[in-house]
């Protein structure tokens, strides 16, 4: 028996419904996730220079990105960059690597920029658009963000040669709104901020993931969901952690329903931690 099958058979599931790995097949289309996805699609279709999506840690941003990548047309070339850091030369190298474009060894900044510009022009001539997606973009420096703004100035006649999608935590939004980033902010044509789930959405989210995994969706009582909301503040990643432990506890006690008492026992035993301070912040 492996960790993945501890309670799966007991509850009649195909797989664990509350893993932490982003999986677009489990994406719960809450109203705000639908709006965020619509903004991403609008940004692409309208050829927006920069599209910005921010949200709390674990709010489902990366899962949204994966769902988006599954729908993008073939005539679009995608470069996905996660956790890019460093100065402008290093950022250019991240971009070239994401696009599978080779540059000369020990190339200077000017040489790398020329290689990238040539690639963008070649893609445009071939009828393909280039979209660069930066996940965890809050890790970029002010210098890095300014470098990205400069990239949006590369064009052919009236057409943009590259579009940027910046995805990150709330501090990214604050950085873009800062006084040093006014020119960048003016290039943001579409933006959305993902908030944490409210109590009602959380209940639907838990039931949705259980049904996708092969369950009935009624394995958790409403009282259990209310307590989960209290201790996670509605952050999906924390909800997954707490639900996973609650199902494990129910299995060990041979209980086919997760009750408020089950969740309370998980909290009392201290195996789930880190959510309480966030819950207090979100309800303050």
C-alpha positions as CSV (number, residue, x, y, z in Angstrom):
1,X,0.0,0.0,0.0
2,X,1.4,3.4,-1.0
3,X,0.7,6.8,0.5
4,X,-1.5,7.6,-2.6
5,X,-3.8,4.7,-1.9
6,X,-4.2,5.0,1.8
7,X,-7.8,6.1,1.7
8,X,-8.6,6.0,-2.0
9,X,-10.2,2.5,-2.0
10,X,-11.9,3.1,1.3
11,X,-13.8,6.0,-0.1
12,X,-14.3,4.4,-3.5
13,X,-12.2,7.0,-5.3
14,X,-9.9,6.6,-8.4
15,X,-7.2,8.9,-6.9
16,X,-6.5,11.3,-4.1
17,X,-8.6,14.4,-4.8
18,X,-6.6,16.9,-2.7
19,X,-3.0,16.7,-3.9
20,X,-1.0,19.9,-4.2
21,X,0.2,19.4,-7.8
22,X,-1.6,21.9,-10.1
23,X,-4.0,19.9,-12.3
24,X,-6.3,21.7,-14.8
25,X,-8.6,18.7,-14.8
26,X,-9.5,19.6,-11.2
27,X,-9.9,23.3,-11.8
28,X,-13.0,24.5,-10.0
29,X,-14.6,27.2,-12.2
30,X,-15.8,29.6,-9.5
31,X,-17.1,32.9,-10.9
32,X,-13.8,34.7,-10.2
33,X,-11.8,31.9,-11.9
34,X,-14.0,32.2,-14.9
35,X,-13.4,35.9,-15.0
36,X,-9.7,35.5,-14.6
37,X,-9.6,33.0,-17.4
38,X,-11.7,35.3,-19.6
39,X,-9.2,38.1,-18.9
40,X,-6.3,35.8,-20.0
41,X,-8.1,34.8,-23.2
42,X,-9.0,38.4,-23.9
43,X,-5.4,39.5,-23.4
44,X,-4.3,36.9,-26.0
45,X,-7.1,37.6,-28.5
46,X,-6.8,41.4,-28.3
47,X,-3.0,41.3,-28.7
48,X,-2.6,43.0,-25.4
49,X,1.1,44.0,-24.8
50,X,0.9,42.9,-21.2
51,X,-1.7,40.9,-19.3
52,X,-1.5,40.8,-15.5
53,X,-3.0,38.2,-13.2
54,X,-2.3,38.2,-9.5
55,X,-3.5,36.3,-6.5
56,X,-2.7,34.9,-3.1
57,X,-0.3,31.9,-2.7
58,X,-2.2,28.8,-3.7
59,X,-5.2,30.7,-5.3
60,X,-5.0,28.6,-8.4
61,X,-3.0,30.9,-10.7
62,X,-0.7,28.2,-12.1
63,X,-3.6,25.8,-12.6
64,X,-5.3,28.5,-14.7
65,X,-2.2,28.9,-16.7
66,X,-2.1,25.2,-17.5
67,X,-5.7,25.3,-18.5
68,X,-4.9,28.2,-20.8
69,X,-2.0,26.4,-22.4
70,X,-4.3,23.6,-23.3
71,X,-6.5,25.9,-25.4
72,X,-3.9,28.0,-27.2
73,X,-3.9,27.7,-30.9
74,X,-1.1,26.1,-32.8
75,X,0.0,29.2,-34.6
76,X,1.2,30.7,-31.3
77,X,4.7,30.1,-29.9
78,X,4.7,29.9,-26.1
79,X,7.6,30.6,-23.8
80,X,6.9,29.7,-20.2
81,X,9.3,31.1,-17.6
82,X,8.9,30.2,-13.9
83,X,10.7,31.9,-11.0
84,X,13.0,34.0,-13.3
85,X,15.5,36.1,-11.3
86,X,18.6,38.1,-12.0
87,X,19.6,41.1,-14.0
88,X,18.5,42.0,-17.5
89,X,21.2,39.8,-19.2
90,X,20.1,36.8,-17.2
91,X,16.4,37.5,-17.9
92,X,17.1,37.5,-21.6
93,X,18.8,34.1,-21.2
94,X,15.7,32.8,-19.4
95,X,13.6,33.9,-22.3
96,X,15.8,32.4,-25.0
97,X,15.9,29.1,-23.1
98,X,12.0,29.1,-22.7
99,X,11.7,29.6,-26.5
100,X,14.4,26.9,-27.2
101,X,16.5,29.6,-29.0
102,X,20.3,29.1,-28.9
103,X,22.6,32.0,-28.5
104,X,26.4,32.2,-28.8
105,X,28.4,31.1,-25.7
106,X,29.4,34.1,-23.5
107,X,27.2,36.3,-25.7
108,X,26.9,39.9,-24.6
109,X,23.5,41.5,-23.7
110,X,23.4,43.2,-27.1
111,X,24.1,39.9,-28.9
112,X,21.4,38.0,-27.0
113,X,18.9,40.8,-27.6
114,X,19.6,40.6,-31.3
115,X,19.2,36.9,-31.3
116,X,15.8,37.3,-29.6
117,X,14.7,40.1,-31.9
118,X,15.6,38.0,-35.0
119,X,13.6,35.1,-33.7
120,X,10.6,37.3,-33.0
121,X,10.8,38.6,-36.6
122,X,11.1,35.1,-38.0
123,X,8.1,33.9,-36.1
124,X,6.1,36.9,-37.3
125,X,7.1,36.3,-40.9
126,X,5.9,32.7,-40.5
127,X,2.5,33.9,-39.3
128,X,3.1,32.9,-35.6
129,X,2.7,35.1,-32.6
130,X,5.0,34.8,-29.6
131,X,3.7,34.9,-26.1
132,X,5.9,34.9,-23.0
133,X,4.3,33.8,-19.8
134,X,6.1,34.6,-16.5
135,X,4.8,32.6,-13.6
136,X,5.8,33.8,-10.1
137,X,6.7,37.1,-11.7
138,X,6.8,38.8,-8.3
139,X,10.4,37.5,-8.1
140,X,11.5,39.8,-11.0
141,X,13.4,42.9,-10.0
142,X,12.4,46.4,-11.0
143,X,15.2,46.2,-13.6
144,X,13.7,43.0,-14.9
145,X,10.2,44.4,-15.2
146,X,11.6,47.4,-17.1
147,X,13.4,45.0,-19.4
148,X,10.1,43.3,-20.2
149,X,8.5,46.7,-20.9
150,X,11.3,47.3,-23.4
151,X,10.5,44.0,-25.1
152,X,7.0,45.2,-25.9
153,X,8.5,48.0,-28.0
154,X,9.8,45.5,-30.5
155,X,7.2,45.6,-33.3
156,X,6.7,45.4,-37.0
157,X,4.7,48.3,-38.4
158,X,1.6,48.3,-36.2
159,X,1.9,44.7,-34.9
160,X,3.3,43.6,-31.6
161,X,5.9,40.9,-32.1
162,X,5.6,39.6,-28.5
163,X,2.9,39.5,-25.8
164,X,3.6,39.2,-22.1
165,X,1.5,37.5,-19.5
166,X,2.7,38.2,-16.0
167,X,1.3,36.0,-13.2
168,X,2.3,36.4,-9.6
169,X,1.5,37.1,-5.9
170,X,-0.2,40.3,-4.8
171,X,3.1,42.1,-4.4
172,X,3.5,41.9,-8.2
173,X,0.5,44.1,-8.6
174,X,2.0,46.6,-6.1
175,X,5.3,46.6,-8.0
176,X,3.5,47.4,-11.3
177,X,1.5,50.1,-9.6
178,X,4.6,51.7,-8.1
179,X,5.9,55.1,-9.2
180,X,8.9,53.6,-11.0
181,X,6.7,51.4,-13.2
182,X,4.3,53.9,-14.7
183,X,5.4,53.2,-18.2
184,X,5.0,49.5,-17.6
185,X,1.6,49.9,-16.1
186,X,0.5,51.8,-19.2
187,X,1.2,48.7,-21.3
188,X,-1.0,46.5,-19.1
189,X,-4.2,46.2,-21.2
190,X,-5.9,43.4,-19.2
191,X,-5.6,42.5,-15.5
192,X,-7.3,40.5,-12.8
193,X,-6.7,39.8,-9.1
194,X,-7.8,36.4,-7.8
195,X,-9.1,36.5,-4.3
196,X,-9.4,33.6,-1.9
197,X,-12.6,31.6,-1.8
198,X,-15.5,32.5,0.4
199,X,-17.2,29.8,2.6
200,X,-19.8,28.9,0.0
201,X,-17.3,28.6,-2.8
202,X,-15.1,26.5,-0.6
203,X,-17.9,24.0,0.0
204,X,-18.5,23.7,-3.8
205,X,-14.8,23.4,-4.4
206,X,-14.4,20.5,-2.0
207,X,-17.4,18.7,-3.5
208,X,-16.2,19.3,-7.1
209,X,-12.8,17.8,-6.5
210,X,-14.3,14.7,-4.8
211,X,-16.6,14.1,-7.8
212,X,-13.7,14.5,-10.3
213,X,-11.9,11.8,-8.3
214,X,-14.8,9.5,-8.5
215,X,-16.6,10.3,-5.2
216,X,-20.1,11.5,-4.5
217,X,-19.1,15.0,-3.5
218,X,-20.9,14.6,-0.1
219,X,-18.0,13.0,1.8
220,X,-17.5,16.2,3.8
221,X,-20.4,17.7,5.9
222,X,-21.2,21.4,5.6
223,X,-20.0,21.8,9.2
224,X,-16.7,20.2,8.3
225,X,-16.3,22.6,5.4
226,X,-17.1,25.6,7.6
227,X,-14.3,24.6,10.0
228,X,-12.0,24.1,7.1
229,X,-12.8,27.6,5.9
230,X,-12.1,29.0,9.4
231,X,-8.6,27.4,9.4
232,X,-7.6,28.0,5.8
233,X,-9.1,31.4,5.0
234,X,-10.3,30.0,1.7
235,X,-6.8,29.5,0.1
236,X,-7.2,26.5,-2.2
237,X,-3.7,25.1,-1.5
238,X,-4.4,25.1,2.3
239,X,-7.8,23.7,1.7
240,X,-6.3,20.8,-0.1
241,X,-3.8,20.1,2.7
242,X,-6.4,20.1,5.4
243,X,-8.9,18.0,3.4
244,X,-6.2,15.5,2.6
245,X,-5.4,15.0,6.3
246,X,-9.1,14.9,7.2
247,X,-9.7,12.1,4.8
248,X,-6.7,10.2,6.1
249,X,-8.1,10.6,9.7
250,X,-11.5,9.4,8.6
251,X,-10.0,6.4,6.9
252,X,-7.9,5.5,10.0
253,X,-11.1,5.7,12.1
254,X,-13.2,3.8,9.5
255,X,-15.6,6.7,9.1
256,X,-17.0,7.2,5.6
257,X,-18.1,10.8,6.3
258,X,-15.7,13.6,7.3
259,X,-17.4,15.6,10.0
260,X,-16.5,18.7,11.9
261,X,-15.1,16.5,14.7
262,X,-12.7,14.9,12.2
263,X,-11.4,18.2,11.0
264,X,-11.1,19.5,14.6
265,X,-9.0,16.4,15.5
266,X,-6.6,17.2,12.6
267,X,-6.2,20.8,13.9
268,X,-5.8,19.7,17.5
269,X,-3.1,17.2,16.6
270,X,-1.1,19.9,14.9
271,X,-0.4,18.0,11.7
272,X,-1.9,20.9,9.7
273,X,-0.3,24.3,10.4
274,X,0.3,27.6,8.7
275,X,-3.3,28.3,7.8
276,X,-4.6,29.9,11.0
277,X,-2.7,33.2,10.7
278,X,-3.8,33.6,7.1
279,X,-7.4,32.8,8.0
280,X,-7.3,35.6,10.6
281,X,-5.9,38.1,8.0
282,X,-8.6,37.2,5.5
283,X,-11.4,37.7,8.0
284,X,-10.0,40.8,9.7
